[in-house]
């Protein structure tokens, strides 16, 4: 399966496709939690264009075979920490192990990272379970977005030889 899943640096040519997938991936959560401020489904395409153009982060297109399946943004921080924000897979490709393989590939590519960080919705138990399965642990940092939704921070420490 890993041969089917590849990452390629995003360019402006990917903008429309990535934005459509981002909206499709996050829309169910936007509807469920009515989070107009932080939900990526509510972001204008210009914000995605800015993220792709950033020099301090890397934005990748996730391919499943020949199909664009999603996107992931990697933000290196100080002290060999790296943040993932956002990561998303189109709903028709979810549940196929794509995200798990993407995380494996990203960890190999950014092998100097000592600590990975990301946020997810505390109330989304499947997302929390997924990150915990990958070795991420809750840090205790939580941000209440509204009465229905809280973001919870996760981190994963890497073992280095």
C-alpha positions, 0 to 999 in steps of 0.5 A: 500500500505504501507505493500507492501513497505518495507526497509531493510539494504543493504548488499554486497549480494544486490550489483549487483541488486542495481547497475542494478536498479541504472543504469536503474533509472538514465540512461535516465538522463545520456543520456538527460544531458550527465552528466558523472561526477555526474550521478549515472548511470555512477558510477562503482559498487565499488562506490556503494559497498563503500556506502553500507560499510560506517559506517557513512551512512545507505543504504537501499534496497526498496522492493515493495512486494517481488521485489527489486524496488530501493535503498536509502542512508541516511547520518546523519549530525551534528545538527540533519540534514540528507541528502538523496543521492541517492534515486532511483526507477526502471522505471517499479515501478515508478509512483506507490507511492513507493517513497512517502511511502519510504520518509514517512517511512524514516522520521519515522525511523529517527525521531530525524532529524530536517532538511532533505536535498537532491539535484535534477536536476532543469530542471526535473520539475516532480522531483522538484514537487514531492519533493515540494509535500513532503514539501521540499523547495528550499534552493537557493543553485544551482550548474551548472553541464553543460550548460543543467543541474543544481543541486538544493538543497532542504531541509525540516524542521521537526516540533517537539513537 
